[in-house]
Amino acid sequence: MQGWQIIERAAELARNGEAFALATVVWRQGPSSGQLGSRAIITAAGELHGWIGGACAEPSVIRVARQVVAEGEPRLLLLGTPEQIARTPQLAGNELASQSAPGGAIREGVTVVPISCQSEGALEVYIEPVLPVPHLLVVGRSPMAQTLAELARALGWRADLRDWPEFDPADADGQSMVVVATQGHGDEEAIEKAVSARPAYIGMVGSRRRGEAVLGYLAERGVDKAELDRVRVPAGLDLGRTTHSEIAVSILAELVKLRAAGELAARGPVAGERAAKSGNATAQPLSGTAQRDSGTAQPESGPAQEVDPVCGMTVKAGPAGRPLRHEGVTYYFCSAGCRSEFESNPAPYSRKETRC
């Protein structure tokens, strides 16, 4: 996959609502296999589509790309040997902190990864996140509901409008925001369906008293109280007495505020999948020298990664990582040369903290 195929694949992922990172080579120094303008897509699970460089660059790009997707912030990644980094033209006059130059200052905005590879190439890769657009589902048929959907679309959000009889929990997922604006026409049914979808946000348009009555009725029917407690009634910022159009503005303002504050985390099955893909909580640590046998299965959160104890490169913890058992510990290596070096003299590498 290369050239326009990368762009087409990116558009397909975006349409499907899948988060990913787009990596582009913006500078190179031979003999790196990555070429200027080379692009690759890295999914939140760590799958790479395209070409960004060889075995020396790829694991580090994938690792940083997954962090970019999880954090939603782009990064400029510089890959090379410590000696090459020190003499990179763009970095003249700047000292870089690395294992070979402790105490130095990294150029602001650049993530530096010194690599010890038999190739002497170097790359600068710009990695940008492409995140799904917010999804708003408005349940109701009032003018206010229509206005809210139109305002959300004006922000570039994906907005769907459903009357409550047609509303299906499958219309929403763990990343959706659901606003029930049925206003007396099927409030209870719509809220019960919305709660079962476990979206990131549920709001109900109505007075506080009306909300208490609806939620109390559902609690008596056995709906999970913890889920009902998440329903915001009345939805939106408190602007006092307002018109229907202004209510729509207040609801959208609340959603924008909550999203900006990071308070609308994905929930349900989608939340679990997203956390696993982005490496949150379940990702394997990258700072250890090896993976000790614990008798437990590794989480399926993309390819587990380890650090080569000889050169400090990030490698995949699998057959391609040339695994070697030593004193009950499994080590992984970027090349046969590093593995051979370890085998010939393991003591310096098996008893020290690995560089990362």
C-alpha positions in Angstrom: 0.0 0.0 0.0 1.5 3.3 -1.1 0.8 6.7 -2.6 -2.9 7.5 -3.0 -3.8 4.0 -1.6 -2.8 5.3 1.8 -5.1 8.3 1.5 -8.0 6.1 0.3 -7.4 3.8 3.2 -7.3 6.7 5.6 -10.6 8.0 4.3 -12.2 4.6 4.7 -11.1 4.3 8.3 -12.4 7.8 9.0 -15.8 7.0 7.5 -15.9 3.9 9.7 -15.2 6.0 12.8 -11.9 4.3 13.6 -9.1 6.3 15.2 -5.6 6.1 13.7 -2.4 8.0 13.1 -1.0 9.2 9.8 2.8 9.1 9.7 4.8 11.0 7.0 8.6 11.1 6.5 9.5 14.8 6.3 13.3 14.4 6.4 15.7 11.6 5.8 19.4 10.9 5.7 20.6 7.9 3.8 20.9 5.0 3.7 17.5 4.8 5.4 14.9 2.9 3.5 12.3 5.5 4.3 11.9 8.0 1.5 10.9 11.7 1.7 7.1 11.8 1.6 6.6 8.1 2.5 3.4 7.6 4.5 1.9 4.9 6.7 -1.3 4.5 8.7 -1.0 3.1 12.2 -4.2 2.0 13.9 -4.9 2.3 17.6 -4.2 -1.4 17.8 -0.7 -1.0 16.3 -1.4 -2.3 12.8 0.7 -0.6 10.2 -0.5 0.0 6.6 2.1 1.4 4.2 5.8 2.0 4.5 7.7 4.3 6.7 11.1 2.6 7.1 12.7 -0.7 7.9 13.0 -2.8 11.0 15.0 -0.1 12.8 12.3 2.7 12.4 9.0 0.8 12.3 8.7 -0.4 15.9 9.4 3.1 17.3 7.0 4.8 14.9 4.3 2.3 15.9 4.9 2.9 19.6 4.8 6.7 19.3 1.8 6.6 16.9 -0.3 4.6 19.4 0.5 7.3 22.0 -0.5 10.0 19.5 -3.8 8.3 19.0 -4.4 7.9 22.7 -3.5 11.5 23.5 -4.9 13.2 20.4 -1.8 15.3 19.9 0.7 15.2 17.0 4.4 14.6 17.4 7.5 15.1 15.4 9.7 12.0 15.8 13.5 12.0 15.1 15.1 8.6 14.6 18.8 8.0 14.3 22.0 7.1 16.1 23.1 9.5 18.8 26.0 10.6 16.5 23.7 11.4 13.6 21.2 13.2 15.8 24.0 15.4 17.1 25.0 16.4 13.5 21.5 16.7 12.0 21.4 20.0 10.0 18.0 21.2 11.4 19.3 20.7 14.9 22.4 22.8 14.7 23.1 24.7 18.0 20.7 22.4 19.9 21.8 19.8 22.4 19.6 16.7 22.5 19.0 14.6 25.6 19.7 11.0 24.9 21.4 8.1 26.5 24.7 9.2 25.0 24.2 12.9 26.1 22.6 13.0 29.5 21.5 16.3 30.8 21.0 17.8 27.3 17.9 19.7 26.2 15.6 18.3 23.5 14.5 20.7 20.9 10.9 21.7 21.8 8.2 19.7 20.1 10.5 16.9 18.9 10.5 13.3 20.3 14.0 11.9 19.9 14.6 8.2 19.7 18.2 7.2 19.4 18.5 3.9 17.7 21.5 1.6 17.5 21.0 -0.1 14.1 23.5 -1.5 11.6 22.0 0.9 9.1 23.3 4.4 9.5 20.2 6.2 8.2 18.1 8.7 10.0 14.5 9.9 9.7 12.2 12.7 10.9 8.6 11.6 10.9 5.5 13.7 11.5 2.8 11.7 13.2 -0.7 13.2 13.4 -3.8 11.7 15.0 -7.0 11.2 13.0 -9.9 10.8 15.5 -13.5 10.0 14.8 -15.8 13.0 14.6 -18.2 13.4 17.6 -21.5 11.5 17.2 -24.7 13.2 18.5 -28.0 11.3 18.5 -31.0 13.4 19.2 -34.2 11.6 20.1 -37.4 13.6 19.4 -39.2 15.5 16.7 -39.6 19.0 18.2 -38.2 22.1 16.5 -35.6 22.2 19.4 -34.4 18.7 18.5 -34.1 19.6 14.8 -32.2 22.8 15.7 -29.8 20.9 18.0 -29.0 18.4 15.2 -28.4 21.2 12.7 -26.1 23.1 15.1 -24.0 19.9 15.7 -23.6 19.4 11.9 -22.5 23.0 11.6 -19.6 22.0 14.0 -18.7 19.1 11.7 -20.2 16.5 14.0 -22.1 13.5 12.9 -25.7 14.1 14.0 -28.6 11.8 13.7 -32.3 12.6 14.5 -34.7 9.9 15.6 -38.3 9.9 16.8 -38.6 7.7 19.9 -40.5 4.8 18.3 -37.7 4.5 15.6 -34.9 4.9 18.1 -32.9 1.7 18.5 -30.0 1.3 21.1 -27.9 0.1 18.2 -28.0 3.6 16.8 -25.6 4.7 19.5 -22.4 3.3 20.9 -20.0 3.9 23.8 -18.6 7.1 22.2 -22.0 8.6 21.3 -23.8 11.5 23.0 -27.5 10.9 23.3 -30.0 13.7 24.0 -33.6 12.7 24.7 -35.8 15.6 23.6 -39.1 13.7 23.4 -40.7 16.2 25.8 -43.4 14.0 27.2 -43.8 11.8 24.1 -42.1 8.5 25.1 -39.7 9.9 27.6 -39.5 6.7 29.7 -39.1 4.4 26.7 -36.4 6.6 25.1 -34.4 7.0 28.3 -34.5 3.2 28.9 -33.2 2.6 25.4 -30.5 5.2 25.7 -29.3 3.8 29.0 -29.0 0.3 27.5 -26.7 1.7 24.8 -24.2 2.9 27.4 -23.2 6.0 25.5 -20.6 8.5 26.8 -23.4 11.1 27.5 -27.1 10.9 28.1 -29.1 14.1 28.6 -32.9 14.7 28.9 -34.7 17.9 27.9 -37.2 18.6 30.6 -37.7 20.1 34.1 -35.9 18.6 37.1 -39.2 17.4 38.5 -40.1 15.7 35.2 -36.7 14.0 35.2 -37.1 12.7 38.7 -40.4 11.2 37.8 -39.1 9.5 34.7 -35.9 8.2 36.4 -37.9 7.0 39.4 -40.3 5.1 37.2 -37.4 3.4 35.4 -35.6 2.6 38.7 -38.8 0.9 39.9 -38.8 -1.2 36.7 -35.3 -2.5 37.6 -33.2 -0.3 35.4 -29.7 0.0 36.8 -29.7 3.0 39.2 -26.0 3.6 38.5 -26.8 4.1 34.9 -29.8 6.2 35.6 -27.7 8.5 37.8 -25.6 9.4 34.7 -28.6 11.0 33.0 -28.3 14.8 33.1 -31.7 16.5 33.7 -32.2 19.1 32.5 -29.6 18.8 29.7 -27.5 21.8 28.9 -26.0 24.8 30.6 -28.3 26.7 32.9 -29.1 29.9 30.9 -32.3 30.7 32.8 -35.6 31.2 30.9 -34.7 30.6 27.2 -36.4 29.8 23.9 -36.3 26.4 22.3 -33.5 27.5 20.0 -31.5 28.8 22.9 -32.0 25.5 24.7 -30.4 23.8 21.8 -27.4 26.2 22.0 -27.1 25.5 25.8 -27.1 21.7 25.2 -24.4 21.9 22.5 -22.4 24.3 24.7 -22.5 21.8 27.5 -21.3 19.0 25.2 -18.5 21.1 23.8 -17.4 21.9 27.4 -17.5 18.3 28.6 -15.6 17.1 25.5 -12.9 19.8 25.9 -12.5 18.8 29.6 -12.1 15.1 28.7 -15.2 14.1 30.7 -16.9 12.1 27.9 -14.9 8.9 28.0 -16.1 6.0 25.8 -18.0 3.4 27.7 -19.3 -0.2 27.3 -17.7 -2.6 24.9 -16.4 0.3 22.8 -14.6 1.7 25.8 -12.9 -1.6 26.5 -11.9 -2.0 22.9 -10.6 1.6 22.7 -8.6 1.3 25.9 -7.0 -1.9 24.6 -6.2 -0.4 21.3 -4.6 2.7 22.7 -2.6 0.8 25.2 -4.3 2.4 28.2 -4.0 0.3 31.4 -3.5 -3.0 29.6 -0.6 -2.2 27.3 2.7 -4.0 28.0 5.4 -1.8 29.7 8.2 -0.6 27.4 10.8 0.2 30.0 11.8 -3.3 31.2 14.6 -5.4 29.8 12.5 -8.5 29.3 9.2 -10.2 29.8 9.2 -12.6 32.7 7.0 -15.7 32.5 4.0 -15.2 34.8 1.7 -18.0 33.5 -0.9 -15.5 32.5 -2.1 -14.7 28.9 -0.9 -11.4 27.4 -3.8 -8.9 26.7 -4.8 -8.6 23.1 -3.9 -4.9 22.8 -1.8 -5.0 19.6 1.7 -6.4 19.3 3.5 -6.4 22.7 6.8 -4.6 22.6 10.1 -5.0 24.4 13.5 -3.3 24.4 16.6 -5.0 22.9 18.9 -5.2 25.9 22.0 -4.8 23.7 21.2 -1.8 21.6 18.1 -0.3 23.2 15.8 -0.6 20.2 12.1 -1.3 20.5 11.2 -4.7 19.1 8.1 -6.9 18.8 7.8 -9.5 21.6 7.3 -12.5 19.3 9.0 -14.9 17.0 10.2 -11.9 14.8 12.0 -10.5 17.9 14.4 -13.5 18.0 13.5 -14.5 21.6 16.2 -16.0 23.8 15.7 -17.5 27.3 18.3 -16.7 29.9 18.0 -17.5 33.6 14.2 -17.7 33.4 13.8 -14.5 31.5 12.9 -14.1 27.8 14.8 -11.4 25.9 14.1 -10.0 22.4 16.5 -8.6 19.8 16.3 -6.3 16.8 18.9 -8.4 14.8 20.9 -11.6 14.8 23.9 -9.5 15.6 22.5 -8.2 18.9 21.3 -11.7 19.8 24.7 -13.1 19.1 26.4 -10.4 21.2 24.1 -11.2 24.2 24.7 -15.0 23.8 28.5 -14.5 23.8 28.5 -12.3 26.9 25.1 -12.0 28.7 26.3 -10.6 32.0 26.5 -6.9 31.0 23.0 -6.9 29.5 21.0 -9.2 31.8 21.8 -7.4 35.0 21.3 -3.7 34.0 18.4 -1.4 33.3 17.8 -1.3 29.5 17.8 2.0 27.8 14.5 3.0 26.3 
